[in-house]
């Protein structure tokens, strides 16, 4: 067993606090990773606060994880001790279903779907066919911790050209936006609209630009307009009705990264005929969609869920090649609760990344 | 001028009553048509009753029109006197926009969009850019009338193998379902779900079967299950939860023909990964869509609006070739108000078609 320290929420209303636990030592196909950095995703907050009504406690969030391999199981061939590696939202999938055998682990249709880096299987035993838990693990503890043990197939290689603290958010924010941009065929010259300018919006805009698209960011925060200009994207305040109207029918593709339910109708109007708005930020019920607006342009509203393993490696390599990465603020683990509060307020430019060295530091006042 | 008799609603609460009006004689590119049959579409009721809040009165509905050419303008080359022809939902479009120049008249992005067979331009002057009316016609009168005068390009050829009364509903119910089935690439061996089993559902199921798909119809009306069996389609009661659950993830494509806002979430669950539910019946705000269900299968909800002229001719020829057509009940014009009431109750198998000969008969009791 590996003595591990992390930060956990013990209930939906509790702060994250230090939490000691054990992880199983690496099996034959697993690698042990000393976590060096972990990004702070809005999902971490949703999960810690039970906003999806499925949280298992204690809850150790974190699925934008970078670290160094410290030990490998006897059969591990892809990674070696000392490698800088990454772990995203998934740490296992059934491996046998149609999506898994087609490399789409993120759409695993096994009895428990994929095993999430934190909070256990996407479909827990209580909701699974025959109430089974094929992973044998009810809960899982994420990257807000000193150590991780993961099957080598779910461990990504961090390109040397990417600083580890910049690589971390690419493992969720990056791939969650890259995968739909690629799947829906965004190409050079396209007009792409990115709705919401937080951690996902920041990565989405940079990736779409690197694909050759002309990017327009939509934000509700006037202070973010300048940041958009710095990344050579157009930026529009959602409340600016005249500009919104002038953009009707402009976009070949739109991606909404807003992390909660929101009205998508104003953005449907901005799509070209036959174009799609993909909502990746919200795992909620979207307010009523005007089907007349969809029908009169044969438009679509779609969802997309993170990305598969190949896409995750691809986006890491893509970011390294194009020298793009998230804009981040590095924090020590001890500031996580303040960071959560700021993320909820949108008061972060644009991703907090925890420097895990801080875990070894003494707790102030404890 | 051509003396015309029709049936019109004079307000949202009035019955349709006989209405005499004049049509302009055919211009150089127009044909005059003696209407022989007109289908009764749920849209006729929505429009007559102002359920889309845009009705111009008097309102003469009818956009599933078949008749005989009685006169042609001097420049008409496509149709000849005596031809059996059809007119669907559109009688003109701008002709210059990107969709029009690509043959997608039904998505005309001109200042007033397309000119509807009844109720005038889709975008009326009061809502148009610069408040213009490029068609010079505020209102238009549909096929619940003795005569129609239409530009030859918007007049379809009725194949000899199709009885005129069966051809009529194909001009709206047929093409509205054929166009998305074709656009989303339904092919032999696909599992196709058709939601709602009225006039559109009847045509959708027959067309999808003729394309080689295996069809399942979803209805809320137990009495319709037998009708589905007759057309060699599976049929499921929407309220049958066990069957609904057993169909999770089954369908390559689903088409909802329900003519008003309805919960699409139960049907999203039945889609395969990457599959699309297209809503053609409802021009309303759809109740909240569960984006989690979309995201976990990269699924889409889309809209589609009738079909273009080429698709309308195609579906007529397709139905003739495959010897399929709507199941209809023929009524005289004088029974239109009873027919409307029955359509609203779903008490029709499956399309009323007005025999326009009846227009010449004396009004009972008048």
Contacts between the chains, C-beta under 8 A, distances in Angstrom:
chain1	res1	chain2	res2	distance
A	98	B	273	7.9
A	99	B	273	6.2
A	104	B	273	7.3
A	107	B	273	5.1
A	107	B	296	7.1
A	107	B	297	6.4
A	107	B	298	6.6
A	109	B	249	6.8
A	109	B	273	7.5
A	113	B	296	7.5
A	122	B	296	7.6
A	180	B	298	8.0
A	183	B	298	7.1
A	249	B	109	6.8
A	261	B	288	7.9
A	261	B	291	7.8
A	273	B	98	7.9
A	273	B	99	6.2
A	273	B	104	7.3
A	273	B	107	5.2
A	273	B	109	7.5
A	276	B	300	6.8
A	279	B	291	5.1
A	279	B	294	7.2
A	279	B	295	7.2
A	280	B	295	6.8
A	282	B	291	5.3
A	283	B	291	6.2
A	283	B	292	4.3
A	283	B	295	6.4
A	284	B	290	7.9
A	284	B	291	6.1
A	284	B	292	7.1
A	285	B	288	3.7
A	285	B	289	6.7
A	285	B	290	5.3
A	285	B	291	7.1
A	286	B	288	6.0
A	286	B	289	5.1
A	286	B	291	5.3
A	287	B	288	6.2
A	288	B	261	7.9
A	288	B	285	3.7
A	288	B	286	6.0
A	288	B	287	6.2
A	288	B	288	6.2
A	289	B	285	6.7
A	289	B	286	5.2
A	289	B	289	6.0
A	289	B	301	7.2
A	290	B	284	7.9
A	290	B	285	5.3
A	291	B	261	7.8
A	291	B	279	5.1
A	291	B	282	5.3
A	291	B	283	6.2
A	291	B	284	6.1
A	291	B	285	7.1
A	291	B	286	5.3
A	291	B	303	5.1
A	292	B	283	4.3
A	292	B	284	7.1
A	292	B	303	7.5
A	293	B	303	7.5
A	294	B	279	7.2
A	294	B	301	7.5
A	294	B	302	6.1
A	294	B	303	2.9
A	295	B	279	7.2
A	295	B	280	6.9
A	295	B	283	6.4
A	295	B	303	3.2
A	295	B	304	5.9
A	295	B	305	4.5
A	296	B	107	7.1
A	296	B	113	7.6
A	296	B	122	7.6
A	296	B	303	7.4
A	296	B	305	5.4
A	297	B	107	6.4
A	297	B	303	7.6
A	298	B	107	6.6
A	298	B	180	8.0
A	298	B	183	7.1
A	298	B	302	6.8
A	298	B	303	6.6
A	298	B	304	5.2
A	298	B	305	6.8
A	299	B	302	6.6
A	299	B	303	6.4
A	300	B	276	6.8
A	300	B	300	4.4
A	300	B	301	6.8
A	300	B	302	3.9
A	301	B	289	7.1
A	301	B	294	7.6
A	301	B	300	6.8
A	301	B	301	5.3
A	301	B	302	7.5
A	302	B	294	6.1
A	302	B	298	6.8
A	302	B	299	6.6
A	302	B	300	3.9
A	302	B	301	7.5
A	303	B	291	5.1
A	303	B	292	7.5
A	303	B	293	7.6
A	303	B	294	3.0
A	303	B	295	3.2
A	303	B	296	7.4
A	303	B	297	7.7
A	303	B	298	6.6
A	303	B	299	6.4
A	304	B	295	5.9
A	304	B	298	5.2
A	305	B	295	4.4
A	305	B	296	5.4
A	305	B	297	8.0
A	305	B	298	6.8
